[in-house]
Amino acid sequence: MGFMHIAVLTNEFEPAIIGGLGIVATNLAEALRARGHTLLVITTGSSPKISDQEHAGMRVIRFPHGSEYHSRMHQRLYAEPILHYLRYLSDWPDIIHVHSLQADRLAIAMRDKCSARIVYTCHSLVSNEGLHKSSFRHMEIRQRHFMEQADMIVAPSNWLAMVLMAHRPATRDKIHVIPNGVKPHSISVLDRPRRPAQLLFAGRLIRQKGVAETIAAVADLKNIDRNVHLDIIGNGSMKYMRELKSQTNRLKVSGRVRFLGQCTHHTVLQHMRDAGVVIMPSRNESFGLVALEAMAVGTPLVSTQAGGLRDFVDSDTAVVIASPTRETISRAVAEVWANSGRTRKRQRSAFERALRYTWKVTASQYEAVMEGADPSTPTQ
Protein backbone atom coordinates (compact mmCIF):
# COMPACT_ATOMS: atom_id res chain seq x y z
CA MET A 1 0.00 0.00 0.00
CA GLY A 2 1.33 3.45 -0.91
CA PHE A 3 0.79 6.50 1.23
CA MET A 4 -1.81 8.91 -0.13
CA HIS A 5 -2.36 12.64 0.08
CA ILE A 6 -6.03 13.08 0.99
CA ALA A 7 -8.06 16.29 0.94
CA VAL A 8 -10.97 16.13 3.42
CA LEU A 9 -13.83 18.50 2.61
CA THR A 10 -16.33 18.94 5.42
CA ASN A 11 -18.48 21.64 7.00
CA GLU A 12 -17.76 20.23 10.48
CA PHE A 13 -14.41 19.39 12.05
CA GLU A 14 -13.18 19.29 15.63
CA PRO A 15 -13.74 21.38 17.69
CA ALA A 16 -16.63 22.80 15.61
CA ILE A 17 -18.79 19.67 15.63
CA ILE A 18 -22.58 19.75 15.41
CA GLY A 19 -23.37 16.06 14.99
CA GLY A 20 -22.28 12.70 13.68
CA LEU A 21 -20.85 14.04 10.42
CA GLY A 22 -18.22 16.09 12.25
CA ILE A 23 -17.36 13.23 14.59
CA VAL A 24 -16.81 10.90 11.64
CA ALA A 25 -14.84 13.44 9.60
CA THR A 26 -12.52 14.22 12.52
CA ASN A 27 -11.90 10.71 13.81
CA LEU A 28 -11.52 9.15 10.38
CA ALA A 29 -9.03 11.84 9.32
CA GLU A 30 -6.98 11.21 12.46
CA ALA A 31 -7.07 7.45 11.89
CA LEU A 32 -5.91 7.85 8.28
CA ARG A 33 -3.10 10.14 9.41
CA ALA A 34 -2.06 7.54 12.00
CA ARG A 35 -1.72 5.07 9.13
CA GLY A 36 0.84 7.32 7.40
CA HIS A 37 -1.25 9.36 4.99
CA THR A 38 -0.99 13.14 4.78
CA LEU A 39 -4.19 15.14 4.99
CA LEU A 40 -5.42 18.54 3.94
CA VAL A 41 -8.67 19.41 5.73
CA ILE A 42 -10.81 22.16 4.22
CA THR A 43 -13.65 23.23 6.46
CA THR A 44 -15.49 26.25 7.82
CA GLY A 45 -14.87 28.30 10.95
CA SER A 46 -16.48 30.99 13.07
CA SER A 47 -13.47 33.33 13.00
CA PRO A 48 -13.70 36.27 10.55
CA LYS A 49 -10.22 35.35 9.28
CA ILE A 50 -8.85 32.20 7.66
CA SER A 51 -7.25 29.79 10.11
CA ASP A 52 -4.46 27.72 8.55
CA GLN A 53 -2.64 25.31 10.84
CA GLU A 54 -0.49 22.26 10.27
CA HIS A 55 0.55 19.59 12.73
CA ALA A 56 2.07 16.13 12.26
CA GLY A 57 0.92 15.45 8.73
CA MET A 58 -2.45 17.20 8.86
CA ARG A 59 -3.09 20.73 7.59
CA VAL A 60 -6.45 22.20 8.62
CA ILE A 61 -7.71 25.29 6.83
CA ARG A 62 -10.88 26.91 8.16
CA PHE A 63 -12.60 29.41 5.88
CA PRO A 64 -14.95 31.94 7.55
CA HIS A 65 -18.70 31.35 7.51
CA GLY A 66 -20.65 33.87 5.47
CA SER A 67 -17.67 35.27 3.59
CA GLU A 68 -16.25 35.36 0.06
CA TYR A 69 -15.28 31.72 0.72
CA HIS A 70 -18.60 30.43 2.07
CA SER A 71 -22.31 31.19 1.68
CA ARG A 72 -24.61 30.59 4.63
CA MET A 73 -27.68 31.13 2.45
CA HIS A 74 -26.66 28.61 -0.21
CA GLN A 75 -24.78 26.29 2.16
CA ARG A 76 -21.76 26.23 -0.12
CA LEU A 77 -17.98 26.55 -0.05
CA TYR A 78 -17.01 28.70 -3.03
CA ALA A 79 -14.55 26.95 -5.32
CA GLU A 80 -12.84 29.86 -7.06
CA PRO A 81 -11.62 31.88 -4.04
CA ILE A 82 -10.59 28.72 -2.17
CA LEU A 83 -8.61 27.43 -5.14
CA HIS A 84 -7.00 30.87 -5.38
CA TYR A 85 -5.99 30.57 -1.73
CA LEU A 86 -4.53 27.13 -2.47
CA ARG A 87 -2.68 28.29 -5.59
CA TYR A 88 0.75 27.76 -4.01
CA LEU A 89 -0.09 24.26 -2.77
CA SER A 90 2.95 22.15 -3.64
CA ASP A 91 1.32 18.73 -3.24
CA TRP A 92 -2.18 18.35 -4.66
CA PRO A 93 -4.28 15.46 -3.33
CA ASP A 94 -4.63 11.97 -4.79
CA ILE A 95 -8.04 11.62 -3.14
CA ILE A 96 -10.72 14.22 -2.45
CA HIS A 97 -12.84 12.89 0.40
CA VAL A 98 -16.12 14.77 0.73
CA HIS A 99 -18.33 14.57 3.83
CA SER A 100 -20.56 17.57 3.17
CA LEU A 101 -22.60 18.71 0.19
CA GLN A 102 -21.41 22.22 0.98
CA ALA A 103 -18.20 21.19 -0.78
CA ASP A 104 -19.74 19.70 -3.93
CA ARG A 105 -18.57 22.30 -6.46
CA LEU A 106 -15.25 22.74 -4.68
CA ALA A 107 -14.56 19.00 -4.95
CA ILE A 108 -15.32 18.94 -8.67
CA ALA A 109 -13.17 22.01 -9.30
CA MET A 110 -10.28 20.46 -7.35
CA ARG A 111 -10.59 17.23 -9.36
CA ASP A 112 -10.49 19.21 -12.60
CA LYS A 113 -7.26 20.81 -11.45
CA CYS A 114 -5.38 17.78 -10.13
CA SER A 115 -7.15 14.69 -11.57
CA ALA A 116 -7.77 13.25 -8.10
CA ARG A 117 -10.58 10.79 -7.41
CA ILE A 118 -13.61 11.90 -5.42
CA VAL A 119 -14.83 9.71 -2.55
CA TYR A 120 -18.19 10.91 -1.23
CA THR A 121 -19.28 9.68 2.19
CA CYS A 122 -23.06 10.04 2.05
CA HIS A 123 -24.09 10.40 5.69
CA SER A 124 -27.77 10.66 4.77
CA LEU A 125 -30.07 11.08 1.81
CA VAL A 126 -31.51 14.60 1.77
CA SER A 127 -34.88 13.37 0.50
CA ASN A 128 -35.14 11.10 3.57
CA GLU A 129 -34.90 13.99 6.00
CA GLY A 130 -38.63 14.69 5.68
CA LEU A 131 -38.10 18.40 5.07
CA HIS A 132 -40.00 20.23 2.33
CA LYS A 133 -38.55 23.72 2.18
CA SER A 134 -37.40 24.85 -1.26
CA SER A 135 -33.81 25.01 -0.01
CA PHE A 136 -33.92 21.29 0.82
CA ARG A 137 -35.40 20.45 -2.57
CA HIS A 138 -32.46 22.29 -4.07
CA MET A 139 -30.11 20.26 -1.87
CA GLU A 140 -31.73 17.07 -3.18
CA ILE A 141 -30.84 18.10 -6.72
CA ARG A 142 -27.29 18.95 -5.68
CA GLN A 143 -26.90 15.60 -3.95
CA ARG A 144 -28.18 13.68 -6.97
CA HIS A 145 -25.78 15.52 -9.26
CA PHE A 146 -22.83 15.06 -6.93
CA MET A 147 -23.47 11.33 -6.55
CA GLU A 148 -23.28 11.10 -10.33
CA GLN A 149 -19.99 13.03 -10.32
CA ALA A 150 -18.29 11.13 -7.47
CA ASP A 151 -15.93 8.30 -8.35
CA MET A 152 -16.82 6.32 -5.22
CA ILE A 153 -19.69 6.62 -2.73
CA VAL A 154 -19.53 5.31 0.83
CA ALA A 155 -22.66 4.56 2.88
CA PRO A 156 -22.21 3.88 6.62
CA SER A 157 -24.87 1.14 6.74
CA ASN A 158 -26.42 -1.58 4.61
CA TRP A 159 -29.79 0.12 4.95
CA LEU A 160 -28.56 3.45 3.56
CA ALA A 161 -26.72 1.68 0.74
CA MET A 162 -29.98 0.01 -0.31
CA VAL A 163 -31.82 3.33 -0.12
CA LEU A 164 -29.17 5.01 -2.28
CA MET A 165 -29.31 2.22 -4.85
CA ALA A 166 -33.10 2.44 -4.98
CA HIS A 167 -33.08 6.21 -5.44
CA ARG A 168 -29.99 6.43 -7.63
CA PRO A 169 -29.70 3.09 -9.48
CA ALA A 170 -27.14 4.51 -11.92
CA THR A 171 -24.66 4.83 -9.02
CA ARG A 172 -25.08 1.24 -7.79
CA ASP A 173 -21.64 0.03 -8.94
CA LYS A 174 -19.74 2.70 -7.03
CA ILE A 175 -21.52 2.38 -3.67
CA HIS A 176 -19.59 0.73 -0.81
CA VAL A 177 -20.65 0.08 2.78
CA ILE A 178 -18.16 1.13 5.47
CA PRO A 179 -19.52 1.45 9.03
CA ASN A 180 -18.57 4.37 11.23
CA GLY A 181 -16.31 3.72 14.18
CA VAL A 182 -15.72 4.48 17.84
CA LYS A 183 -12.66 4.83 20.00
CA PRO A 184 -12.10 1.59 21.93
CA HIS A 185 -12.33 1.70 25.71
CA SER A 186 -10.98 -0.55 28.42
CA ILE A 187 -13.32 -3.29 29.62
CA SER A 188 -13.16 -1.57 33.02
CA VAL A 189 -15.89 0.81 31.77
CA LEU A 190 -18.34 -2.01 32.49
CA ASP A 191 -17.59 -1.62 36.20
CA ARG A 192 -17.96 2.15 36.21
CA PRO A 193 -20.44 3.42 38.84
CA ARG A 194 -23.59 4.74 37.18
CA ARG A 195 -26.80 6.45 38.20
CA PRO A 196 -29.52 4.02 37.03
CA ALA A 197 -32.28 6.62 37.16
CA GLN A 198 -30.32 9.08 35.00
CA LEU A 199 -31.52 8.79 31.39
CA LEU A 200 -29.80 10.36 28.39
CA PHE A 201 -30.96 11.35 24.93
CA ALA A 202 -28.43 12.81 22.47
CA GLY A 203 -29.13 13.90 18.91
CA ARG A 204 -30.82 16.48 16.74
CA LEU A 205 -34.12 17.58 18.19
CA ILE A 206 -36.45 16.70 15.34
CA ARG A 207 -39.66 14.69 15.36
CA GLN A 208 -38.22 11.56 13.78
CA LYS A 209 -35.76 11.16 16.68
CA GLY A 210 -38.49 10.31 19.21
CA VAL A 211 -37.50 12.88 21.83
CA ALA A 212 -41.11 13.90 22.59
CA GLU A 213 -42.02 10.28 23.26
CA THR A 214 -38.98 9.96 25.54
CA ILE A 215 -40.12 12.96 27.58
CA ALA A 216 -43.59 11.45 27.86
CA ALA A 217 -42.08 8.19 29.12
CA VAL A 218 -40.47 10.07 32.03
CA ALA A 219 -43.96 10.89 33.28
CA ASP A 220 -44.62 7.14 33.61
CA LEU A 221 -41.17 6.21 34.90
CA LYS A 222 -41.36 8.65 37.82
CA ASN A 223 -44.00 6.31 39.27
CA ILE A 224 -41.43 3.50 39.26
CA ASP A 225 -38.39 5.48 40.41
CA ARG A 226 -38.97 8.92 41.90
CA ASN A 227 -35.32 9.81 41.17
CA VAL A 228 -35.68 9.48 37.40
CA HIS A 229 -34.23 12.34 35.37
CA LEU A 230 -33.64 12.86 31.65
CA ASP A 231 -30.83 14.88 30.10
CA ILE A 232 -31.39 15.96 26.50
CA ILE A 233 -28.32 16.95 24.47
CA GLY A 234 -28.83 18.60 21.11
CA ASN A 235 -30.58 21.48 19.41
CA GLY A 236 -33.63 21.91 17.24
CA SER A 237 -35.76 24.65 15.74
CA MET A 238 -37.07 27.30 18.11
CA LYS A 239 -40.62 26.18 17.38
CA TYR A 240 -39.96 22.54 18.22
CA MET A 241 -37.95 23.44 21.32
CA ARG A 242 -40.93 25.45 22.58
CA GLU A 243 -43.19 22.45 21.95
CA LEU A 244 -40.91 20.14 23.91
CA LYS A 245 -40.59 22.50 26.86
CA SER A 246 -44.33 23.06 26.87
CA GLN A 247 -44.76 19.29 26.97
CA THR A 248 -42.55 18.99 30.06
CA ASN A 249 -44.74 21.55 31.82
CA ARG A 250 -47.96 19.87 30.74
CA LEU A 251 -46.76 16.48 31.98
CA LYS A 252 -45.34 18.01 35.19
CA VAL A 253 -41.81 16.71 34.52
CA SER A 254 -40.05 20.03 33.89
CA GLY A 255 -38.01 19.50 37.06
CA ARG A 256 -36.89 16.10 35.80
CA VAL A 257 -35.89 17.06 32.24
CA ARG A 258 -32.82 19.15 31.44
CA PHE A 259 -32.21 20.62 27.98
CA LEU A 260 -28.43 20.87 27.80
CA GLY A 261 -28.25 22.22 24.25
CA GLN A 262 -25.32 21.54 21.94
CA CYS A 263 -22.34 20.01 23.78
CA THR A 264 -18.85 19.05 22.71
CA HIS A 265 -18.34 15.43 21.75
CA HIS A 266 -16.14 14.99 24.82
CA THR A 267 -18.98 16.25 27.05
CA VAL A 268 -21.50 13.94 25.37
CA LEU A 269 -19.26 10.95 26.08
CA GLN A 270 -18.89 12.05 29.71
CA HIS A 271 -22.67 12.13 30.11
CA MET A 272 -22.91 8.70 28.44
CA ARG A 273 -20.42 7.15 30.84
CA ASP A 274 -22.37 8.46 33.83
CA ALA A 275 -25.88 7.67 32.58
CA GLY A 276 -27.93 4.69 33.67
CA VAL A 277 -29.61 4.32 30.27
CA VAL A 278 -29.02 5.85 26.84
CA ILE A 279 -32.23 6.06 24.81
CA MET A 280 -32.12 5.97 20.99
CA PRO A 281 -35.80 6.00 19.92
CA SER A 282 -35.28 7.01 16.28
CA ARG A 283 -37.76 6.36 13.50
CA ASN A 284 -35.00 6.70 10.91
CA GLU A 285 -31.20 6.54 11.22
CA SER A 286 -28.60 6.35 8.47
CA PHE A 287 -26.24 4.76 11.01
CA GLY A 288 -26.89 5.66 14.66
CA LEU A 289 -23.48 6.65 16.05
CA VAL A 290 -24.92 7.62 19.46
CA ALA A 291 -26.07 4.02 20.01
CA LEU A 292 -22.67 2.59 19.06
CA GLU A 293 -20.87 5.03 21.34
CA ALA A 294 -23.16 4.07 24.24
CA MET A 295 -22.32 0.43 23.60
CA ALA A 296 -18.59 1.25 23.53
CA VAL A 297 -18.70 2.92 26.95
CA GLY A 298 -20.77 0.11 28.45
CA THR A 299 -23.97 2.05 29.15
CA PRO A 300 -27.28 0.14 28.94
CA LEU A 301 -29.08 0.97 25.70
CA VAL A 302 -32.75 1.26 24.77
CA SER A 303 -33.07 1.56 21.01
CA THR A 304 -35.10 0.97 17.89
CA GLN A 305 -33.56 -0.88 14.96
CA ALA A 306 -34.51 1.82 12.50
CA GLY A 307 -32.41 2.09 9.37
CA GLY A 308 -28.71 1.57 9.98
CA LEU A 309 -29.18 0.70 13.64
CA ARG A 310 -30.17 -2.81 12.56
CA ASP A 311 -26.55 -3.51 11.55
CA PHE A 312 -25.37 -3.61 15.18
CA VAL A 313 -28.32 -3.25 17.55
CA ASP A 314 -30.29 -6.36 18.53
CA SER A 315 -31.75 -7.99 21.64
CA ASP A 316 -28.28 -9.15 22.71
CA THR A 317 -26.96 -5.60 22.90
CA ALA A 318 -30.00 -3.51 23.85
CA VAL A 319 -33.60 -3.53 24.93
CA VAL A 320 -35.11 -3.16 21.47
CA ILE A 321 -38.33 -1.23 20.93
CA ALA A 322 -40.33 -1.83 17.76
CA SER A 323 -41.43 1.80 17.51
CA PRO A 324 -40.93 4.90 19.66
CA THR A 325 -43.98 5.44 21.83
CA ARG A 326 -44.43 6.57 25.42
CA GLU A 327 -45.38 3.05 26.41
CA THR A 328 -42.59 1.15 24.61
CA ILE A 329 -39.89 3.47 25.92
CA SER A 330 -41.11 3.41 29.52
CA ARG A 331 -41.45 -0.40 29.47
CA ALA A 332 -37.96 -0.80 28.00
CA VAL A 333 -36.33 1.43 30.62
CA ALA A 334 -38.25 -0.38 33.36
CA GLU A 335 -36.88 -3.67 31.99
CA VAL A 336 -33.32 -2.33 32.26
CA TRP A 337 -33.96 -1.43 35.88
CA ALA A 338 -35.84 -4.60 36.86
CA ASN A 339 -33.53 -7.24 35.39
CA SER A 340 -30.00 -6.38 36.44
CA GLY A 341 -28.58 -9.76 35.38
CA ARG A 342 -29.94 -9.51 31.85
CA THR A 343 -28.86 -5.88 31.64
CA ARG A 344 -25.34 -6.80 32.67
CA LYS A 345 -25.14 -9.45 29.93
CA ARG A 346 -26.35 -6.96 27.35
CA GLN A 347 -23.76 -4.40 28.47
CA ARG A 348 -20.94 -6.90 27.98
CA SER A 349 -22.26 -8.11 24.61
CA ALA A 350 -22.69 -4.52 23.45
CA PHE A 351 -19.19 -3.58 24.55
CA GLU A 352 -17.68 -6.58 22.75
CA ARG A 353 -19.62 -5.82 19.58
CA ALA A 354 -18.51 -2.18 19.62
CA LEU A 355 -14.89 -3.36 19.60
CA ARG A 356 -15.47 -4.52 16.00
CA TYR A 357 -16.16 -0.92 15.01
CA THR A 358 -12.96 0.97 15.69
CA TRP A 359 -11.67 3.92 13.68
CA LYS A 360 -8.58 1.88 12.82
CA VAL A 361 -10.74 -0.74 11.11
CA THR A 362 -12.84 1.96 9.43
CA ALA A 363 -9.73 3.73 8.13
CA SER A 364 -8.34 0.50 6.67
CA GLN A 365 -11.62 -0.08 4.83
CA TYR A 366 -11.52 3.45 3.42
CA GLU A 367 -7.96 2.81 2.26
CA ALA A 368 -9.21 -0.18 0.30
CA VAL A 369 -11.94 1.86 -1.40
CA MET A 370 -9.57 4.71 -2.17
CA GLU A 371 -7.18 2.27 -3.81
CA GLY A 372 -9.94 0.55 -5.78
CA ALA A 373 -9.99 -2.66 -3.71
CA ASP A 374 -12.76 -4.47 -1.83
CA PRO A 375 -13.37 -2.79 1.57
CA SER A 376 -14.55 -6.11 3.02
CA THR A 377 -10.89 -7.24 3.04
CA PRO A 378 -9.22 -4.16 4.55
CA THR A 379 -5.48 -3.72 4.87
CA GLN A 380 -3.97 -4.13 8.30
C-alpha positions, 0 to 999 in steps of 0.5 A: 500500500502506498501513502496517499495525500487526501483532501478532506472536505467537510463543514464540520471538524473538531472542535466545531462539531454539530453532529455525527458528520463532524465526529466521523470526519474528525476521527476518520481523518486522524485514523488515516493520518495515523496510518501514514497518509498526509491530509489537507482538511478544508472546512469552515470556521467561526473566525472572521479570518482564515485559520491555517494550521499544520501539525504532524501530517495534517493541515487544517484550513478553516474558511470563515462562515458567510464570507467570500469563501462560504455562503450561509444562504446557499450552504456552499464553499465557493470553489474559485476563491478557495482554489485561489488561496490554495494556488501555491499548494505544492502537493495536490491530493490523490483523493478528495474525500467529501463529507458535506454537500457544501463542498460539492462544487469545490470538490469537482473544481479540485478534481479538474485541477489535479485529476484526483478521485472523489470519494463521497461519504453520504451520511444521509439522503436529503430526500429522507430527511422529511423536510420540504422547504425549497432550499432542501429540494435544491439540496436534493438536486445537488446531492443527486448531481454530486453522486453522479460526479463522485468516483466512489460513494460510501454509505455507513450502513447496509440500509442506507446503501440500499436506499441510495441504490433504490433512489440512484440506481445509476450509481449502484456500482460505485456504492460501498458500505463502510460502518462508522467507528468508535474509539475503543475503551478498556473493559473496566468501563463495564464496572464504572459506577452509574446512576440508574435513574439518569436517562440520556438522549443525544441527537438532533431535536427533530420529530423523527428522533423520538425525543417527545415520546422519551419525555412522555415516558419520564412521566410514567417512569417517575412512578417506578423510580422517583429519582428518574431524570432525563438529560437531553443533548442537542438542538432543534428549531425554536418552534420545536424546542418550545413544543418540547418545553411546553410538553414537560410543563404539561406532563409536570416533569419540567423539574426532571428534564434538562435541555443541555443544548449543543455540547462538545463530543467529549462532554456527550461521552462524559454524560454517556459514561455516567448515565444509567440508560441511553435512549435511541428511539429514532424512526429513521437513522442512516447509522446511529453513532450515538447508540454505538458510542453508548455500547462502547462505553458500556452504558445500557441501551434502549433503542429501535432498529430503524435504518442503519441501527439494525446492523449492530443493535439487537436484543443481545446488545440492547432492549429493542423497541419496535417503535418509539412510543411513550409506552414502549420506551417506559417499558424498556427502561423499566426492563433495564432497571428490573432485570440487572442480570440480563442488563449486565449481559447486554452491556458486555455483549454490546461492549464486545460488539462495539470493539469490532467498530474501531476507527482503525478498522474503518480507516483501513476499509476506506484505504481499500476503497480509495485504492480501488480494492474491496473494503470487506478485506481491509489492509492491516 
